[in-house]
Amino acid sequence: MKKSSLFLCSMCAFAVAMTCGASGRANALDYGSLESLFGEPVTTNATGTPQRASEVAANMTIITADQIHRSGSRDIPEIIGQYVSGVDVLRTSLGNSDVGVRGHQMVFQSRLLVLIDGRQVFIDDYSRTVWNNLPVNIDDIRQIEVVKGPASALFGSNAASGVVNIITYSPVSDNNNVAAVSLGTQRSMTGDATVTKNGTWGGTKFSAGGLSADEFKTGHAANDSSIIYSPERRFASNSSVFNLTPDLTGNVELTASESKQNVALSAFNSVGAERTTTYSVRGGFNWQTNYGLITSDTYVNHTYDTIYSSLSSIIPFGMTTDLLVSNLNDQFKIGSDHTFRTGLEYRHKDFRLTAYQIAAGSPSSHEDNYAASGTWLWQIADNLSLTNAVRFDHLDMNVTGEIPAVTMFSASDYSHAINTWSANSALAYKLTDLDTVRLSYGRGVQMPSLLQSGSNFHTLNGGVPVSLEGSGDLKPTITQSYEVAYDRKIAPIFSTAKVATFYIMSQDVTAFVNNGMQTVNGSVVDLIKAENMGESQSYGGEIALTGNHNGFRWDASYSLARVIDSATVLANQAYQGSSPEHHFRFGLGYTYKEWEFDANSQVMSSTKMLRDATGAGAIPISVSEYMTVGARIGYNLMDNLNVAVSGNNLNRNIIGTSPYPAIERQAFVTLTGKF
């Protein structure tokens, strides 16, 4: 399908959605009322029914707006890493991070589904998330839901190892009017604002903001791009919900964002400079009928990337990715104990690559994905619930355009179909008012990315011909997880203890493999090809203690994640050793009248990741164990005005956390006002 055809399909789908109303499932719900009812943060995104995190058919941690405020950070990965055990953050520059779950860390992280109010914001070129490009104001986030373990049947495509679902304040049920400015080291400046207007008709919300800073001055390797960006970010978004009838609400959402950041590149194990521009448009409806709650959600994401790498140090190569998603769901009850949700989803993806020194043509990849899903929540007894979910996917892939002659494949070799399924199941048993046990199983699916499935270009590296090729015969990566979790409220010390243990198996792990110099169609090239390499397994667990009393709050956790790769995976992807096997977190805070004091620390064991620093090929590089310290002091000048001084990596000026450039100490002064 050509670009014009995708645009026509997108606009037609959007028009149909708008004719019926508009959607924004998470954004239209009154989370404040639900929290008051349950007495704790809740989620509705796994099954469509309000649930405590301990009842969800996956291991979920909810980071609240108050925790985000007290973190002292305006960086979402950093906030997640501070509060969620079993999650590790790989920071490769001031503006770029990757988030790994339970030991499976990588640059261009492709195993994580990232959503904002239910809309996919990871990019399908490599199924990765450019966190610096997200069109969201930190002060407009109600909560961040982090799911550990495969959850494809519950949340959708790409949730092979976890989900990050960012929920913003509702334009209908919340009045979030906030603005913040921040100044800090590295000449960093940020400014963000959100304005909300609502009434009986519905509500609308506008957010905008930006960031500029200097990159960390900690040096780059010889094989990194000679182009280094100063990190930047600009975004604007609007979300509107309309009460069309007592039973019908609608939503329209528009976003735009542009960012610059320096990123670690997966295929080349080096650092490149990236500029990302993204636009999205969304619409749908929520309709309460005699047949249940029917929801429709349709959105289009358009992303354009330019990347300078060691292969294109003068002229960048560009990647354009278009995504159309349209889904229809019906949630209904049979009796008082059985809640069902059925869904249909269509996804269309277009990917075009323009490469520096491309030998011939610029082939385009196209995917159509059809999925059907169902969820059954059975409240067996007041203290016992069972959740089951299943999803079936059918994917059609093809490539059009001119394929370079010096390649292994023709366009017809890329045409293929994939049929697969995913599932989640969890039994939650509340032993007493204080104790809850959860047994869960997850089968997640990670489809090959568009770059892995159909990219094909020929370039030069120091005069040596290089061929980067996707493969039309790739299998999806299947991840299966088994988990036992136990939560207990410890009233005498005003705390909650959580313990979980897990085992995860990933089969047909996919990555670009450097095959060295090969003869392809009579020409000798350095062949880098996407391949299914084998399996990777991990096991471990987490233990955490959180609580608060009389203005004091505390948070301590330990996580263990031990990864074992097959020989081919270890040589080419190396999940084994990529994340710290042992990870300790500590947090302590106190509020006294107008003052807020918070401190946190993390201790990580050693890691070993692949890195190509010289251009001679990627080798494992060890990084010693290290510790980070962060702190925040806030003061409420008046009811709606807060000033805070915060910092991270305060214990050392420079900390080497990975084989990529080290990170520096940062400090900020932030002024936040609500009106």
Phi, psi and omega in degrees: 000129181281168184302318181297323179293318177298317181298318180295315178299318181298313183292324178295314179297320179295320180295320177299316180298318181291328178297323182273343185138212179208162187238167175169065196310304184291325186288339185266353184274150180267085181294328180300315179294320179296320178296320178296322180293315184272342181076015179195166178300144181230167175227150173239004194272343180280315183240352185089352180250137179304128181218147167291155181300327182290346182263349185288151182281039177192161179281109184239134171245133179251118175268121186274166178300325179294320177295319177300315180299316184280351179292332183077008183245152173243024181242117187297312178302321180296321178295316179299314180297331181287327190249342190248116176287149182085004179237136179235143182248124177260108181257118184252355175194176180296326184256008185221135176217160170231144184247121179248150184240125172052049169096343183263084182256148177196158170282153189055050185309121186244007184258006189242128174270124180241128184231150166239114183051039177087354179265131178298130177238357170284156187258134188281355179302314175231016183055049185237165180244125172265092187298327181291346185260359185291131183274065182219141175273125181308320183282358177255009180269121176283316178198157174243118180263122182244116179257128177257122182110161182298136183213036184296322182291332181272321189244340177117192188303139170083000180279059185284327179234351179171176182221139166241113181246112183266119182253122179264168179294146182283137175288348181263308188262355178238153174241074183265101176242110190211148175217146181213145172230147183216138175234143182201186177296172187058025181051038182280139177221129176229150174211130181218151178207148174225134178234130182237138175225125181215168180189197181296337180284339184138221180192159176221151185218132176243135175228145177205156178180180180193167179216144168217146183196172171263146178290154173304136180260063184244014171088151178232157182276166184297330183270004177278162177300143176282349177268124178238122180273148163276124186301137177218160178200134174221138178209157173210144180209153174223134176229125182231137177236135184239131173274091187285318175215172177302337183250358187228122174239154180225164183216142170231138180222135176229136177221153174212138179210149176217138183212158170233137179201160175259127191236152171275127186264126186294312187292334186246355180052038179224180180255134177233168177255133188230138171240126187236130176235129184225137173233147175216151174223141189214147175199159179173199182204160169237121188230115177275115184236177175291347181255012179115185177271112181261127179235142175232140182217122180228131176212158178235128173248131175236124182230135174234128181241139164239133185229129169264126177235183176295340178274346184218062187285345180252310180247127182282163167257150185245151178227128176245127181234125176244136180227128171243125178234131175222126180223156180225128182230150174228122178247129184210166180242146170239110189072196182264350189248352187238120176242130183238149171223124176245150183209149172236141182219140173236133178230133174236134181234138172236138179221129178231138183237131173241112188251148175296133180058035179295137186289318181195137172067178176209084186296151179244143179254143181223136178228140169237127183235125178245132184222145172232139184219158177210143179229137179232118176252114183248113176273088187296318177209175181302330184249012184218127179223150178232128178242129176231137179218144178217148180218136176245134181237136170237124183240132172247130184234139172208162181234136176235165180100180184274127178267133176305144184294325184272067178218167182275342191235158169255172182300323182293335180294337183273346181285120182200170178231148176233131173239128182205171181218156177227160184205152171221142178212139180210138174247118180249123184235118178269098185298313177218183175295344184253340190238134176225135176242139178228128173250129184218153176225140177222139173237106183256154181237128173246104179291150173303140179289167180296324175295320181288327185278322190217003179290148180196104177214159186235127183217186181237144175229101183062034181087352179268125179292133180238133177241116177257117189229132167281175182229134181278354183249020181290142172266152174292151174279126180254125180243126178241138185227140175235133186215144171236129181228148181221128177242140177218130173276127182250089188300320183301333179244016173054045187225166171234129177255139179229132179229136178216145173227146188215160169222132184230135176234125176247128181246149181058049176300136185245138175197166172282129183246129177277110182271003181075196182286122182228152174269117182236117181051042176085358180243145179267123182224159170276105191268119174245113189229141176287133183216152164280124191255337185145213186235161176217135179232154178215154175212159182159211181179178179223149172223132185218149176227120179231151179185173176201150180192131175052043177089345177270148175217147183214155183204120178221140180207158173224135177232144177236129176220109180251123185249139177232115180262151167292165188301318182290320177296318180298323183284332189243335179241318174057061167294325180298115181091354184288332178244155177297130179293326179241131183219118179252140176231141177222137177217141180215135181216161179206135176245126179227107183054242182276356186262145175230126180237128178217141176220149178215156179213147176227140177236123183240140175282176186293158179226167176214115182235156176285141179204133174256099183267341188244346185094000181269358181123156183283137176227155178291131178237126182274144174234128183291162176300152182208168181228143174237151179228133176230158181203158176213137172236120181241152179221128179273102180297325173204183187304324187244018182223122183232137173242139184218147171246127184218165178195160174225163186055039186289339184284338179214149180289323179226132180231124175275108184255350182200175176291348180274175185310139181294160179257157184250163172298141178230145177218147186218153166240125185234133176245122183236129179233139175246140186220000000 
